[in-house]
Amino acid sequence: MTRSATPPRTVTGRADMSAIGYIIAGGVLLLLFPLLPFIAIAWLLSRALGTEPRAEA
C-alpha cells in the first residue's frame, strides 16, 4: 500500500481539455492551409529533381 495523504482517484478523460486541444489543432490547420500549395510544389520539385535525402544502410 502506498503512503499518501490524498485518496486515490480514478483516471478519467477531461472533455474540456480535449475540446481545447481540438480547437488549437483546428486553428493551426487553418493557418497552415494557405501554405499547402507551396509545400506541394516544393515536394513535387524535390521528387522530380531527386534531391530527397537517401537513407544509407
N, C-alpha and C positions, 0 to 999 in steps of 0.2 A: 504494500500500500504506500502511495506517495504521501509525503508530509507537505500539505498545502493548507494555506489559510483560507483559500476560496474553494467553494464546492465545484466539482467537475461539471462541465456543461457539454451538451451535445453540439456537434458541428453542423450548422445549417447554412444554407445559401442565403446571401443577402441580396434580395431583389433590387433594392435601391442602388447598391454598388454596381450590380450588373447593368442596370439601366444607364448609369453614368458612363460606364465603360463603352456601351454600345453607342451612346451619344458622341463620345470623344472619337471613337473609331469612325463613325459616320462623318464627323467633321473633317477628320484627316483625309478620308477618301474624297470628300467633296472638294477639299483644297488641292489634292493631287490630281484630280480628274482632268483639269486643263493641260497638265503636263504629259498625259498619256500619249498623244500623237508624237511628241518629241522622243519619248522613251521608245516607242515602237520604231521610229525611224532610226534611232541610234542602234537598236538591237538588229534591225534588218541590215544596216550597213556593216555592222561587225560580223554578221553571218556571211554576207556577200564577200567581204574582203578577207575573211579568215583570220581576223585579229583577236579571236577569243583565246583566252589563256588555256593551255592544254595541261591536263593532269599528267605528271610524269611518275611512272611507277618503277 
